[in-house]
Amino acid sequence: MDTDEQLSERDRSAAPPEGWRTRSRSVRSGPGSRPRFPGRGPWRRAGVLVALSVAGVSLLSACVVQPFLIPSGSMEPTLRTGDRVLVNKLAYGFGNEPGRGDVVVFDGTGSFVHDGRSGGVLTGLLREAAAAVGLAEPDGTDYVKRVVGIGGDRVTCCDERGRIKVNGVALDEDYLLPGDSPSQVPFDIVVPLGRLWVMGDHRSDSRDSRDHLGEPGGGTVPVGRVIGRADWIGWPARHWTSLTVPEGFARVPDAPAGGRGGGHG
C-alpha cells in the first residue's frame, strides 16, 4: 500500500509543467477574453463600408448621374466657375439625341482637342476618380456648352439686329451674359448629320464651335462624344436649380426633310 509520501510524489509527477495554465490562458478565446488585436474588427468593418460606398458612387457616376465641376466662366451666367452640375448620362439613351438648347458635357477629342489626354496613367486615374464625384476639374478634353444647332441645321451669324439664326429663324438669347453680343465672329454653316454646333453663354469668353471653323468638322462635335446632359446645378446650395431649354428654341423649325439629324428628346 502506498504511503502518503509516495502518493504526494506521484501526484507531482502527474501534474502539468509549471506555467502551463498561464500559457493556455494566453491563447484561449471566448466570452470575456481580450482580442489579440484590439480595435481591428471595427476598423475592418469601417474600411469595407468605405470601399462599398466608393464603389457605389463610382458606379452611379459612371452609368447614371455624374457630378461635373465647372472650370471656367464660359457658360456664365447660367453656370458659374466652381458650380457642380449633375450630368444625366441616360438622357440620350434609347434613341434620344441632344436637342437645340440643351446644355451638354462632351469629350472634345478630335473636334476641340487633337492631342488627346495629357499626363501619366496613374495621374489620369486619380483625376478621373476625383472628377467622378465633382472634387476635381474635369480632364482638359471635357467641355460644357449649349447646343445651338443639330444635324442638318443651318446656323448663321448674324442678322441685321446681330442675332444668330437657325434655319432662318433669329434666336432671342436672353440667357447670354448681359452686355455680350451673340457673336463677333461671322459664320454660315450647315451642321453635318450626327454632329452638333455648340456655343458658350458667355460668348466673349467662350472657346466653342466658332474657334474651330477651319478644322475638320467645321467646329462641330460628334453626337457620340456627348457624355450627358447637364440637368441640375447641385452645388453650391444657393445655386440649386434645374436647367431647362430656353423658350426661344421652340420657334426654330426643323431642317429640310432628309437633312435633320435629330430633335430634342
Accessible surface in RSA format (square Angstrom, percent):
REM  Atomic radii and reference values for relative SASA: ProtOr
REM  Chains: A
REM  Algorithm: Lee & Richards
REM  Probe-radius: 1.40
REM  Slices: 20
REM RES _ NUM      All-atoms   Total-Side   Main-Chain    Non-polar    All polar
REM                ABS   REL    ABS   REL    ABS   REL    ABS   REL    ABS   REL
RES MET A   1   235.77 122.1 153.35 101.5  82.42 196.2 130.74 111.2 105.03 139.1
RES ASP A   2    69.31  48.5  54.71  54.5  14.60  34.5   7.29  17.2  62.02  61.8
RES THR A   3    76.25  54.2  69.30  70.3   6.95  16.6  73.05  98.1   3.19   4.8
RES ASP A   4   123.43  86.5 113.39 112.9  10.04  23.7  39.24  92.3  84.20  84.0
RES GLU A   5   142.17  81.6 133.35 100.9   8.82  21.0  53.71 103.9  88.46  72.2
RES GLN A   6    99.76  55.8  92.21  67.4   7.55  18.0  34.20  72.8  65.56  49.7
RES LEU A   7    67.86  37.8  67.52  48.3   0.34   0.8  67.86  47.7   0.00   0.0
RES SER A   8    47.93  40.5  41.76  55.7   6.17  14.2  28.63  61.0  19.30  27.0
RES GLU A   9    98.20  56.4  98.12  74.2   0.08   0.2  43.97  85.1  54.22  44.3
RES ARG A  10   133.98  56.3 129.12  65.8   4.86  11.6  66.09  90.3  67.89  41.1
RES ASP A  11    94.10  65.9  85.88  85.5   8.21  19.4  29.26  68.9  64.84  64.7
RES ARG A  12   146.94  61.7 130.15  66.3  16.79  40.0  73.01  99.8  73.93  44.8
RES SER A  13    90.81  76.7  51.46  68.7  39.35  90.6  51.11 108.8  39.70  55.6
RES ALA A  14    86.79  79.8  49.58  76.5  37.21  84.7  60.76  85.6  26.03  69.0
RES ALA A  15    57.23  52.6  37.26  57.5  19.97  45.4  43.12  60.7  14.11  37.4
RES PRO A  16    67.01  48.8  47.50  43.3  19.51  70.9  54.14  44.7  12.87  80.0
RES PRO A  17    95.11  69.3  80.04  73.0  15.07  54.8  92.17  76.1   2.94  18.3
RES GLU A  18   175.73 100.9 143.22 108.4  32.51  77.4  66.27 128.2 109.46  89.4
RES GLY A  19    32.72  40.3   0.00   N/A  32.72  40.3  23.71  65.1   9.01  20.2
RES TRP A  20   116.75  46.9 116.10  56.2   0.65   1.5  87.53  46.7  29.22  47.4
RES ARG A  21   147.74  62.0 147.02  74.9   0.72   1.7  41.51  56.7 106.23  64.4
RES THR A  22    89.86  63.9  88.18  89.4   1.68   4.0  62.12  83.4  27.74  41.9
RES ARG A  23   141.16  59.3 138.46  70.6   2.69   6.4  72.36  98.9  68.80  41.7
RES SER A  24    27.67  23.4  21.06  28.1   6.61  15.2  24.06  51.2   3.61   5.1
RES ARG A  25   143.18  60.1 129.32  65.9  13.86  33.0  48.66  66.5  94.52  57.3
RES SER A  26    90.28  76.3  48.74  65.1  41.54  95.7  51.28 109.2  39.00  54.6
RES VAL A  27   105.92  69.7  83.08  75.2  22.84  55.0  85.20  74.0  20.72  56.2
RES ARG A  28   156.57  65.7 138.40  70.6  18.17  43.3  62.56  85.5  94.02  57.0
RES SER A  29    99.91  84.4  76.17 101.7  23.73  54.7  40.71  86.7  59.20  82.9
RES GLY A  30    36.17  44.6   0.00   N/A  36.17  44.6  26.55  72.9   9.62  21.6
RES PRO A  31   148.29 108.1 111.66 101.8  36.63 133.2 123.93 102.3  24.36 151.4
RES GLY A  32    88.26 108.8   0.00   N/A  88.26 108.8  44.50 122.1  43.76  98.0
RES SER A  33    53.73  45.4  26.57  35.5  27.16  62.6  30.89  65.8  22.83  32.0
RES ARG A  34   225.37  94.6 199.81 101.9  25.56  60.9  71.60  97.9 153.76  93.2
RES PRO A  35    90.98  66.3  73.32  66.8  17.66  64.2  85.17  70.3   5.82  36.2
RES ARG A  36   187.50  78.7 153.58  78.3  33.92  80.8  61.98  84.7 125.52  76.1
RES PHE A  37   116.11  58.1 108.39  67.1   7.73  20.1 110.14  66.8   5.97  17.1
RES PRO A  38   112.82  82.2  88.94  81.1  23.87  86.8  89.91  74.2  22.91 142.4
RES GLY A  39    35.55  43.8   0.00   N/A  35.55  43.8  24.16  66.3  11.39  25.5
RES ARG A  40   125.46  52.7 118.61  60.5   6.85  16.3  44.17  60.4  81.29  49.3
RES GLY A  41    32.07  39.6   0.00   N/A  32.07  39.6  25.00  68.6   7.08  15.8
RES PRO A  42    77.05  56.2  70.70  64.4   6.35  23.1  72.74  60.1   4.31  26.8
RES TRP A  43   199.23  80.0 191.92  92.9   7.31  17.2 163.63  87.2  35.60  57.8
RES ARG A  44   141.70  59.5 129.96  66.3  11.74  27.9  60.16  82.2  81.54  49.4
RES ARG A  45   150.10  63.0 147.36  75.1   2.74   6.5  69.81  95.4  80.30  48.7
RES ALA A  46    43.62  40.1  39.75  61.3   3.87   8.8  42.89  60.4   0.73   1.9
RES GLY A  47    39.62  48.9   0.00   N/A  39.62  48.9  33.95  93.2   5.67  12.7
RES VAL A  48    80.52  53.0  77.14  69.8   3.39   8.2  79.80  69.3   0.72   2.0
RES LEU A  49   116.15  64.7 115.42  82.6   0.73   1.8 115.57  81.2   0.58   1.6
RES VAL A  50    94.21  62.0  91.84  83.1   2.38   5.7  94.17  81.8   0.04   0.1
RES ALA A  51    60.56  55.7  49.29  76.1  11.27  25.6  56.18  79.1   4.38  11.6
RES LEU A  52   114.89  64.0 106.91  76.5   7.98  20.1 107.38  75.4   7.51  20.2
RES SER A  53    68.21  57.6  56.80  75.8  11.41  26.3  38.27  81.5  29.94  41.9
RES VAL A  54    89.44  58.9  86.49  78.3   2.95   7.1  89.30  77.6   0.14   0.4
RES ALA A  55    58.69  54.0  47.19  72.8  11.50  26.2  54.43  76.7   4.26  11.3
RES GLY A  56    39.28  48.4   0.00   N/A  39.28  48.4  33.63  92.3   5.65  12.7
RES VAL A  57    68.88  45.3  66.86  60.5   2.02   4.9  67.88  59.0   1.01   2.7
RES SER A  58    51.84  43.8  48.36  64.5   3.48   8.0  30.57  65.1  21.27  29.8
RES LEU A  59   120.16  66.9 115.92  82.9   4.24  10.6 119.48  83.9   0.68   1.8
RES LEU A  60    95.94  53.4  92.34  66.1   3.61   9.1  95.54  67.1   0.40   1.1
RES SER A  61     3.50   3.0   3.07   4.1   0.43   1.0   1.75   3.7   1.75   2.4
RES ALA A  62    65.82  60.5  43.10  66.5  22.73  51.7  48.15  67.8  17.67  46.8
RES CYS A  63    64.14  48.5  54.41  60.7   9.73  22.9  24.80  62.8  39.34  42.4
RES VAL A  64    51.55  33.9  51.55  46.7   0.00   0.0  51.55  44.8   0.00   0.0
RES VAL A  65    34.56  22.7  32.34  29.3   2.22   5.4  32.34  28.1   2.22   6.0
RES GLN A  66    32.59  18.2  32.59  23.8   0.00   0.0   2.70   5.7  29.90  22.7
RES PRO A  67    29.91  21.8  29.91  27.3   0.00   0.0  29.91  24.7   0.00   0.0
RES PHE A  68     7.62   3.8   6.46   4.0   1.16   3.0   7.62   4.6   0.00   0.0
RES LEU A  69    22.52  12.5  21.30  15.2   1.22   3.1  21.30  15.0   1.22   3.3
RES ILE A  70     3.12   1.8   1.94   1.4   1.18   2.8   1.94   1.4   1.18   3.2
RES PRO A  71    51.20  37.3  31.79  29.0  19.41  70.6  33.53  27.7  17.67 109.8
RES SER A  72    51.33  43.4  46.67  62.3   4.66  10.7  39.57  84.3  11.77  16.5
RES GLY A  73    11.57  14.3   0.00   N/A  11.57  14.3   5.80  15.9   5.77  12.9
RES SER A  74    10.40   8.8  10.32  13.8   0.08   0.2   5.32  11.3   5.08   7.1
RES MET A  75     0.48   0.3   0.32   0.2   0.16   0.4   0.32   0.3   0.16   0.2
RES GLU A  76    48.14  27.6  48.14  36.4   0.00   0.0   5.47  10.6  42.66  34.8
RES PRO A  77    51.91  37.8  41.86  38.2  10.05  36.5  43.20  35.7   8.71  54.2
RES THR A  78    33.45  23.8  16.55  16.8  16.89  40.3  21.12  28.4  12.32  18.6
RES LEU A  79     0.00   0.0   0.00   0.0   0.00   0.0   0.00   0.0   0.00   0.0
RES ARG A  80   112.12  47.1 112.12  57.2   0.00   0.0  32.20  44.0  79.92  48.4
RES THR A  81    84.07  59.8  61.74  62.6  22.33  53.2  53.31  71.6  30.76  46.5
RES GLY A  82    27.16  33.5   0.00   N/A  27.16  33.5  23.77  65.2   3.39   7.6
RES ASP A  83     2.78   1.9   2.68   2.7   0.10   0.2   0.00   0.0   2.78   2.8
RES ARG A  84    65.05  27.3  65.05  33.2   0.00   0.0  12.52  17.1  52.53  31.8
RES VAL A  85     0.00   0.0   0.00   0.0   0.00   0.0   0.00   0.0   0.00   0.0
RES LEU A  86    54.65  30.4  54.65  39.1   0.00   0.0  54.65  38.4   0.00   0.0
RES VAL A  87     1.69   1.1   1.69   1.5   0.00   0.0   1.69   1.5   0.00   0.0
RES ASN A  88    26.99  18.6  26.99  26.1   0.00   0.0   0.89   2.1  26.10  25.2
RES LYS A  89    56.17  27.4  34.19  21.0  21.98  52.3  13.07  11.8  43.10  45.9
RES LEU A  90    95.45  53.2  86.61  62.0   8.84  22.2  87.23  61.3   8.22  22.1
RES ALA A  91    12.56  11.5   0.00   0.0  12.56  28.6   6.55   9.2   6.01  15.9
RES TYR A  92    42.03  19.6  22.01  12.5  20.02  52.1  23.60  17.7  18.43  22.7
RES GLY A  93    25.90  31.9   0.00   N/A  25.90  31.9  25.37  69.6   0.53   1.2
RES PHE A  94   197.22  98.7 149.54  92.6  47.68 124.1 165.44 100.3  31.78  91.0
RES GLY A  95    76.34  94.1   0.00   N/A  76.34  94.1  42.19 115.8  34.14  76.5
RES ASN A  96    64.73  44.6  57.65  55.7   7.08  17.0   3.27   7.9  61.46  59.4
RES GLU A  97    61.50  35.3  58.74  44.4   2.77   6.6  14.61  28.3  46.89  38.3
RES PRO A  98     1.72   1.3   0.40   0.4   1.32   4.8   0.40   0.3   1.32   8.2
RES GLY A  99     0.00   0.0   0.00   N/A   0.00   0.0   0.00   0.0   0.00   0.0
RES ARG A 100    22.50   9.4  19.51   9.9   2.99   7.1   3.28   4.5  19.22  11.7
RES GLY A 101     1.12   1.4   0.00   N/A   1.12   1.4   0.00   0.0   1.12   2.5
RES ASP A 102     3.74   2.6   0.85   0.8   2.89   6.8   2.89   6.8   0.85   0.8
RES VAL A 103     6.43   4.2   3.59   3.2   2.85   6.9   3.59   3.1   2.85   7.7
RES VAL A 104     0.10   0.1   0.10   0.1   0.00   0.0   0.10   0.1   0.00   0.0
RES VAL A 105     1.00   0.7   1.00   0.9   0.00   0.0   1.00   0.9   0.00   0.0
RES PHE A 106     0.36   0.2   0.36   0.2   0.00   0.0   0.36   0.2   0.00   0.0
RES ASP A 107    16.69  11.7  16.69  16.6   0.00   0.0   6.68  15.7  10.01  10.0
RES GLY A 108     0.00   0.0   0.00   N/A   0.00   0.0   0.00   0.0   0.00   0.0
RES THR A 109    34.41  24.5  32.52  33.0   1.90   4.5  30.55  41.0   3.86   5.8
RES GLY A 110    45.31  55.9   0.00   N/A  45.31  55.9  28.84  79.1  16.48  36.9
RES SER A 111     2.93   2.5   0.59   0.8   2.34   5.4   1.38   2.9   1.54   2.2
RES PHE A 112    13.97   7.0   1.29   0.8  12.68  33.0   1.29   0.8  12.68  36.3
RES VAL A 113    24.50  16.1  21.06  19.1   3.44   8.3  24.50  21.3   0.00   0.0
RES HIS A 114   112.22  61.3  73.67  51.2  38.55  98.6  61.43  63.3  50.79  59.1
RES ASP A 115   127.89  89.6  94.13  93.7  33.77  79.8  50.42 118.7  77.47  77.3
RES GLY A 116    27.17  33.5   0.00   N/A  27.17  33.5  19.30  53.0   7.87  17.6
RES ARG A 117   113.79  47.8  83.70  42.7  30.09  71.6  43.54  59.5  70.25  42.6
RES SER A 118   103.71  87.6  80.31 107.2  23.40  53.9  50.49 107.5  53.22  74.6
RES GLY A 119    65.21  80.4   0.00   N/A  65.21  80.4  29.53  81.1  35.68  79.9
RES GLY A 120    47.62  58.7   0.00   N/A  47.62  58.7  36.43 100.0  11.20  25.1
RES VAL A 121   125.74  82.7 112.57 101.9  13.17  31.7 119.51 103.8   6.23  16.9
RES LEU A 122   125.02  69.6 121.22  86.7   3.81   9.6 122.01  85.7   3.01   8.1
RES THR A 123    81.55  58.0  78.63  79.7   2.91   6.9  48.73  65.4  32.82  49.6
RES GLY A 124    20.43  25.2   0.00   N/A  20.43  25.2  20.37  55.9   0.07   0.1
RES LEU A 125   105.51  58.8 100.95  72.2   4.57  11.5 101.18  71.1   4.33  11.7
RES LEU A 126   114.38  63.7 109.29  78.2   5.08  12.8 109.77  77.1   4.60  12.4
RES ARG A 127    95.96  40.3  89.41  45.6   6.54  15.6  18.42  25.2  77.54  47.0
RES GLU A 128    93.31  53.6  86.59  65.5   6.72  16.0  32.36  62.6  60.95  49.8
RES ALA A 129    64.47  59.3  48.72  75.2  15.76  35.8  57.70  81.3   6.77  17.9
RES ALA A 130    30.72  28.2  25.36  39.1   5.36  12.2  30.30  42.7   0.42   1.1
RES ALA A 131    12.14  11.2  10.54  16.3   1.60   3.6  10.59  14.9   1.54   4.1
RES ALA A 132    20.47  18.8  20.47  31.6   0.00   0.0  20.47  28.8   0.00   0.0
RES VAL A 133    53.44  35.2  38.68  35.0  14.76  35.6  38.96  33.9  14.48  39.3
RES GLY A 134     0.83   1.0   0.00   N/A   0.83   1.0   0.04   0.1   0.79   1.8
RES LEU A 135   131.54  73.3 105.35  75.4  26.19  65.8 105.49  74.1  26.05  70.1
RES ALA A 136    27.19  25.0  21.77  33.6   5.42  12.3  26.61  37.5   0.58   1.5
RES GLU A 137    91.07  52.3  87.46  66.2   3.61   8.6  19.03  36.8  72.04  58.8
RES PRO A 138    12.91   9.4   5.80   5.3   7.11  25.9   6.36   5.2   6.56  40.8
RES ASP A 139    18.67  13.1  15.23  15.2   3.44   8.1   3.04   7.1  15.63  15.6
RES GLY A 140    64.28  79.3   0.00   N/A  64.28  79.3  43.17 118.5  21.12  47.3
RES THR A 141     3.63   2.6   3.63   3.7   0.00   0.0   3.63   4.9   0.00   0.0
RES ASP A 142    25.55  17.9  16.66  16.6   8.89  21.0   0.00   0.0  25.55  25.5
RES TYR A 143    52.82  24.7  49.08  27.9   3.74   9.7  34.39  25.8  18.43  22.7
RES VAL A 144     8.43   5.6   6.18   5.6   2.26   5.4   6.18   5.4   2.26   6.1
RES LYS A 145     7.57   3.7   7.57   4.6   0.00   0.0   1.45   1.3   6.12   6.5
RES ARG A 146     7.06   3.0   7.06   3.6   0.00   0.0   0.00   0.0   7.06   4.3
RES VAL A 147     0.00   0.0   0.00   0.0   0.00   0.0   0.00   0.0   0.00   0.0
RES VAL A 148     0.00   0.0   0.00   0.0   0.00   0.0   0.00   0.0   0.00   0.0
RES GLY A 149     0.00   0.0   0.00   N/A   0.00   0.0   0.00   0.0   0.00   0.0
RES ILE A 150     2.37   1.3   2.37   1.8   0.00   0.0   2.37   1.7   0.00   0.0
RES GLY A 151     2.15   2.6   0.00   N/A   2.15   2.6   0.17   0.5   1.97   4.4
RES GLY A 152     9.52  11.7   0.00   N/A   9.52  11.7   3.45   9.5   6.08  13.6
RES ASP A 153     0.00   0.0   0.00   0.0   0.00   0.0   0.00   0.0   0.00   0.0
RES ARG A 154   126.01  52.9 124.84  63.6   1.16   2.8  35.25  48.2  90.75  55.0
RES VAL A 155     0.00   0.0   0.00   0.0   0.00   0.0   0.00   0.0   0.00   0.0
RES THR A 156    25.90  18.4  25.90  26.3   0.00   0.0  19.75  26.5   6.15   9.3
RES CYS A 157    15.48  11.7   3.62   4.0  11.86  27.9   0.86   2.2  14.62  15.8
RES CYS A 158    50.78  38.4  12.34  13.8  38.44  90.3  11.37  28.8  39.41  42.5
RES ASP A 159    21.80  15.3   5.40   5.4  16.40  38.8  11.91  28.0   9.90   9.9
RES GLU A 160   162.40  93.2 116.20  87.9  46.20 110.0  72.08 139.4  90.31  73.7
RES ARG A 161   169.80  71.3 136.15  69.4  33.65  80.1  51.15  69.9 118.65  71.9
RES GLY A 162    29.06  35.8   0.00   N/A  29.06  35.8  26.40  72.5   2.66   6.0
RES ARG A 163    51.28  21.5  51.21  26.1   0.07   0.2  16.86  23.0  34.42  20.9
RES ILE A 164     0.20   0.1   0.00   0.0   0.20   0.5   0.00   0.0   0.20   0.5
RES LYS A 165    66.18  32.3  65.94  40.5   0.24   0.6  13.34  12.0  52.85  56.3
RES VAL A 166     0.00   0.0   0.00   0.0   0.00   0.0   0.00   0.0   0.00   0.0
RES ASN A 167    28.77  19.8   7.63   7.4  21.13  50.9  14.06  33.8  14.71  14.2
RES GLY A 168    56.44  69.6   0.00   N/A  56.44  69.6  27.45  75.3  29.00  64.9
RES VAL A 169    33.17  21.8  30.28  27.4   2.88   7.0  33.17  28.8   0.00   0.0
RES ALA A 170    14.10  13.0   9.29  14.3   4.81  10.9   9.29  13.1   4.81  12.7
RES LEU A 171     3.32   1.9   1.46   1.0   1.87   4.7   1.46   1.0   1.87   5.0
RES ASP A 172    78.73  55.2  68.62  68.3  10.12  23.9  33.71  79.3  45.02  44.9
RES GLU A 173    20.13  11.6   2.71   2.1  17.42  41.5   3.48   6.7  16.65  13.6
RES ASP A 174   134.55  94.3  96.37  95.9  38.18  90.3  50.49 118.8  84.06  83.8
RES TYR A 175    23.14  10.8  14.25   8.1   8.89  23.1  23.10  17.4   0.04   0.1
RES LEU A 176    18.33  10.2  11.03   7.9   7.29  18.3  11.03   7.7   7.29  19.6
RES LEU A 177    44.95  25.0  43.85  31.4   1.10   2.8  43.85  30.8   1.10   3.0
RES PRO A 178   114.38  83.4  86.55  78.9  27.83 101.2  97.31  80.3  17.07 106.1
RES GLY A 179    88.54 109.2   0.00   N/A  88.54 109.2  43.48 119.3  45.06 100.9
RES ASP A 180    30.77  21.6  11.85  11.8  18.93  44.8   2.52   5.9  28.25  28.2
RES SER A 181    43.86  37.1  32.59  43.5  11.27  26.0  33.88  72.1   9.98  14.0
RES PRO A 182    26.37  19.2  26.37  24.0   0.00   0.0  26.37  21.8   0.00   0.0
RES SER A 183    14.15  12.0   0.00   0.0  14.15  32.6   0.61   1.3  13.54  19.0
RES GLN A 184   152.35  85.2 124.34  90.9  28.01  66.7  59.59 126.8  92.76  70.4
RES VAL A 185    62.85  41.4  61.96  56.1   0.88   2.1  62.85  54.6   0.00   0.0
RES PRO A 186   103.43  75.4  91.71  83.6  11.72  42.6  92.46  76.3  10.98  68.2
RES PHE A 187    15.82   7.9   0.66   0.4  15.16  39.4  12.81   7.8   3.01   8.6
RES ASP A 188    87.36  61.2  54.92  54.7  32.44  76.7  29.81  70.2  57.55  57.4
RES ILE A 189    25.92  14.8  21.96  16.4   3.97   9.6  25.92  18.7   0.00   0.0
RES VAL A 190    91.16  60.0  76.93  69.6  14.23  34.3  76.93  66.8  14.23  38.6
RES VAL A 191     1.18   0.8   0.00   0.0   1.18   2.8   0.00   0.0   1.18   3.2
RES PRO A 192    55.55  40.5  44.94  41.0  10.61  38.6  55.55  45.9   0.00   0.0
RES LEU A 193   107.41  59.8  85.87  61.4  21.54  54.1  86.05  60.4  21.36  57.5
RES GLY A 194    36.38  44.9   0.00   N/A  36.38  44.9  27.74  76.1   8.64  19.3
RES ARG A 195    52.49  22.0  52.20  26.6   0.28   0.7  13.76  18.8  38.72  23.5
RES LEU A 196     2.42   1.3   2.42   1.7   0.00   0.0   2.42   1.7   0.00   0.0
RES TRP A 197     0.00   0.0   0.00   0.0   0.00   0.0   0.00   0.0   0.00   0.0
RES VAL A 198     0.19   0.1   0.19   0.2   0.00   0.0   0.19   0.2   0.00   0.0
RES MET A 199     0.00   0.0   0.00   0.0   0.00   0.0   0.00   0.0   0.00   0.0
RES GLY A 200     0.00   0.0   0.00   N/A   0.00   0.0   0.00   0.0   0.00   0.0
RES ASP A 201     0.00   0.0   0.00   0.0   0.00   0.0   0.00   0.0   0.00   0.0
RES HIS A 202    26.45  14.5  26.45  18.4   0.00   0.0  19.07  19.7   7.37   8.6
RES ARG A 203     8.81   3.7   2.47   1.3   6.34  15.1   2.64   3.6   6.16   3.7
RES SER A 204    90.74  76.7  46.51  62.1  44.22 101.9  49.07 104.5  41.66  58.4
RES ASP A 205    80.88  56.7  67.30  67.0  13.57  32.1  15.02  35.3  65.86  65.7
RES SER A 206    10.55   8.9   0.00   0.0  10.55  24.3   0.32   0.7  10.23  14.3
RES ARG A 207   161.21  67.7 157.46  80.3   3.75   8.9  69.55  95.1  91.66  55.6
RES ASP A 208     0.00   0.0   0.00   0.0   0.00   0.0   0.00   0.0   0.00   0.0
RES SER A 209     0.00   0.0   0.00   0.0   0.00   0.0   0.00   0.0   0.00   0.0
RES ARG A 210    22.21   9.3  13.76   7.0   8.45  20.1   3.82   5.2  18.40  11.2
RES ASP A 211    63.73  44.6  33.99  33.8  29.74  70.3   9.86  23.2  53.87  53.7
RES HIS A 212    15.74   8.6  14.91  10.4   0.83   2.1  12.63  13.0   3.11   3.6
RES LEU A 213    59.75  33.3  43.10  30.8  16.65  41.9  43.13  30.3  16.62  44.7
RES GLY A 214    84.21 103.8   0.00   N/A  84.21 103.8  42.55 116.8  41.66  93.3
RES GLU A 215    58.61  33.6  51.03  38.6   7.57  18.0  27.03  52.3  31.57  25.8
RES PRO A 216   114.56  83.5  96.90  88.3  17.66  64.2 109.59  90.5   4.97  30.9
RES GLY A 217    29.49  36.4   0.00   N/A  29.49  36.4  15.50  42.5  13.99  31.3
RES GLY A 218    15.56  19.2   0.00   N/A  15.56  19.2  12.65  34.7   2.91   6.5
RES GLY A 219     1.79   2.2   0.00   N/A   1.79   2.2   1.44   4.0   0.35   0.8
RES THR A 220     0.60   0.4   0.00   0.0   0.60   1.4   0.00   0.0   0.60   0.9
RES VAL A 221     0.32   0.2   0.32   0.3   0.00   0.0   0.32   0.3   0.00   0.0
RES PRO A 222    37.15  27.1  37.15  33.9   0.00   0.0  37.15  30.7   0.00   0.0
RES VAL A 223    31.62  20.8  27.51  24.9   4.12   9.9  27.51  23.9   4.12  11.2
RES GLY A 224    77.78  95.9   0.00   N/A  77.78  95.9  42.61 116.9  35.17  78.8
RES ARG A 225    95.77  40.2  91.20  46.5   4.57  10.9  15.01  20.5  80.77  48.9
RES VAL A 226    24.67  16.2   2.61   2.4  22.06  53.1   2.67   2.3  22.00  59.7
RES ILE A 227    54.09  30.8  38.51  28.7  15.58  37.5  44.22  31.8   9.87  26.8
RES GLY A 228     1.78   2.2   0.00   N/A   1.78   2.2   1.78   4.9   0.00   0.0
RES ARG A 229    50.89  21.4  50.89  25.9   0.00   0.0   9.84  13.4  41.06  24.9
RES ALA A 230     1.94   1.8   0.00   0.0   1.94   4.4   0.00   0.0   1.94   5.2
RES ASP A 231    16.24  11.4  15.06  15.0   1.19   2.8   6.77  15.9   9.47   9.4
RES TRP A 232   103.46  41.5 103.46  50.1   0.00   0.0  79.24  42.2  24.22  39.3
RES ILE A 233     9.49   5.4   6.21   4.6   3.28   7.9   6.21   4.5   3.28   8.9
RES GLY A 234    22.98  28.3   0.00   N/A  22.98  28.3  13.72  37.6   9.26  20.7
RES TRP A 235   142.02  57.0 142.02  68.7   0.00   0.0 120.11  64.0  21.91  35.5
RES PRO A 236    20.01  14.6  20.01  18.2   0.00   0.0  20.01  16.5   0.00   0.0
RES ALA A 237    49.50  45.5  39.24  60.5  10.26  23.3  39.44  55.5  10.06  26.6
RES ARG A 238   197.74  83.0 154.66  78.8  43.08 102.6  75.18 102.7 122.57  74.3
RES HIS A 239    28.86  15.8  20.72  14.4   8.14  20.8  21.83  22.5   7.03   8.2
RES TRP A 240   163.00  65.4 139.67  67.6  23.32  54.8 137.96  73.6  25.04  40.6
RES THR A 241    70.25  50.0  53.92  54.7  16.33  38.9  41.10  55.2  29.15  44.1
RES SER A 242    63.16  53.4  48.44  64.6  14.72  33.9  23.19  49.4  39.97  56.0
RES LEU A 243    31.31  17.4  11.74   8.4  19.57  49.2  13.98   9.8  17.33  46.6
RES THR A 244   109.25  77.7  87.91  89.1  21.34  50.9  63.34  85.1  45.90  69.4
RES VAL A 245    50.73  33.4  32.67  29.6  18.07  43.5  32.67  28.4  18.07  49.0
RES PRO A 246    22.91  16.7  10.94  10.0  11.97  43.5  21.83  18.0   1.08   6.7
RES GLU A 247   157.91  90.7 145.66 110.2  12.25  29.2  63.88 123.6  94.02  76.8
RES GLY A 248    15.64  19.3   0.00   N/A  15.64  19.3  10.41  28.6   5.23  11.7
RES PHE A 249    11.40   5.7   5.14   3.2   6.26  16.3   5.30   3.2   6.10  17.4
RES ALA A 250    93.57  86.0  52.33  80.8  41.24  93.8  65.09  91.7  28.48  75.5
RES ARG A 251   138.95  58.3 117.03  59.7  21.91  52.2  64.14  87.7  74.81  45.3
RES VAL A 252    11.06   7.3   0.00   0.0  11.06  26.7   0.11   0.1  10.95  29.7
RES PRO A 253    60.62  44.2  49.84  45.4  10.78  39.2  60.62  50.0   0.00   0.0
RES ASP A 254    86.57  60.6  67.52  67.2  19.05  45.0  16.93  39.8  69.64  69.5
RES ALA A 255     6.92   6.4   0.00   0.0   6.92  15.7   0.00   0.0   6.92  18.3
RES PRO A 256   104.59  76.2  92.27  84.1  12.31  44.8 104.32  86.1   0.27   1.7
RES ALA A 257   110.97 102.0  69.76 107.7  41.21  93.7  79.52 112.0  31.45  83.3
RES GLY A 258    79.07  97.5   0.00   N/A  79.07  97.5  45.15 123.9  33.92  76.0
RES GLY A 259    23.29  28.7   0.00   N/A  23.29  28.7  22.61  62.0   0.69   1.5
RES ARG A 260    93.52  39.3  70.04  35.7  23.48  55.9  18.31  25.0  75.21  45.6
RES GLY A 261    19.23  23.7   0.00   N/A  19.23  23.7   9.06  24.8  10.17  22.8
RES GLY A 262    18.89  23.3   0.00   N/A  18.89  23.3  16.92  46.4   1.96   4.4
RES GLY A 263    18.13  22.4   0.00   N/A  18.13  22.4   7.02  19.3  11.11  24.9
RES HIS A 264    97.08  53.1  63.57  44.2  33.52  85.7  47.37  48.8  49.71  57.8
RES GLY A 265    56.60  69.8   0.00   N/A  56.60  69.8  41.62 114.2  14.98  33.6
END  Absolute sums over single chains surface
CHAIN  1 A    15596.8      11810.3       3786.4       9366.4       6230.3
END  Absolute sums over all chains
TOTAL         15596.8      11810.3       3786.4       9366.4       6230.3
